[in-house]
Amino acid sequence: MDKIAIVMTNLRKEKGWSQTDLANQSTVSREMISKYERGIAIPSVDAAKKIADAFDVSLDYLVGEGINASFDKSTLKRLQEIQNMKPDFRTHLFSVIDSVIRDYKTRQNYAS
């Protein structure tokens, strides 16, 4: 099974959607959704975009390729907003994020 088939199936199951639900949300036919998930067909760019939009993920994420493949749309939006901040705001935000990450890692190490 190719990456898009795996990602589509996993996203659909995470949402608790049937193939019909995904078809309704994306306006791509249920028959084509089934073919994509079985790896029999590869969606066109237009169909992939509709499916990605239905799941609220980027095309990179849906196809499992590219620099943004591991990020959903809300994460990408946040990253873009951070990138647009003035450098001093970014520095402050990154220090807060670094503190949270450090705390998380410490808790994980003590939990092990």
N, C-alpha and C positions, 0 to 999 in steps of 0.2 A: 504494500500500500504506500502511495506517495505521501509526502509531508502534508499537502493540503487536505487530503482525505482524512488523515489522522487528526489534524488540527480542527477541521470542520466537525468531525464526529465528537471529539472531546468537548469543544465549545457547546455544541448542541446539547450534549448530555449534561454538562455543567448547568445549563440554563433550564434543564428539564423539558426541553422541547422535543416534539416529534419531528420527523422530516416534513410533515404537513405544516406544522407551526413555523418552521424555518422558511418553507416556501411562501407562506402567507406574509411573514415579516420581510422577506427579501424580494418578493415578486418574481422569484425564479421557480420554475415548476418543480413539484415534488419528485417527478420522474428524473429530472436532471440532478436534483439534490442527491437522490439515491445513486445515480451513476457516478457523481463526483466522489461520494463517500466510499464507494466500492472501487474507485480507481479506474473505472471503465472509461470515463471521460474527464477532461480537464476543462474547468470553466474558462470562458472568455474573460478578458479584462473587465468588461462591463458586468458580467455575472459575478465575478469575484468581488468587485467593488460593492455590489448590492448585498452580497453575503457578508462581507466585512462590516458594512454599515449596519446590517441587522444585528450583528454581534457586538457592535461598537468597538471594533478593533481596526488596526491599520491593515493595509494590504500586505505589508512586510510580515506582520504578525500572522496573518491568515496563511500565507504561503511558507512561513518559517524561514524566510531569507532576509538578508539585509541587516543593516546596523540596528534597526528598530524592531527586529523580529520578536524580541521578548517583551515589548511594551504594548499595553493596550492604549486606546486613544486618550483616556484621562491622564495616564502617566506621561504620554508624549506632550499633551497640552501643558502639563505642569513643567516639564523640562523646557519647553519653548518659552514659557513665562519666566522661568529662572534665567534663561539665556538672555532675555530682553531686559533684565534688571541692570541697574547701575552696578559697577564692580563692588562698591562698598556694601551694598545690600546683599549681593551674591556671597561675598566673603562671610558676612554675618550668618546668612542662611546655612552655608556649608559648615560653619563651626557648630551650629545647632544640630545639623544632620550627623556630623561626625560624632558628636556626643551621644546621640541616640544609638548610632551604630555600635559605638564602643560599649555602651551599656548593654545592648542586646547580646553582643558577643560574650561579654563577661557573664551574663546570666546563662547563656548556653553552655559555657565552659563549666560553670558550677553545677548545672543540671545534669551534666554527663557523669 
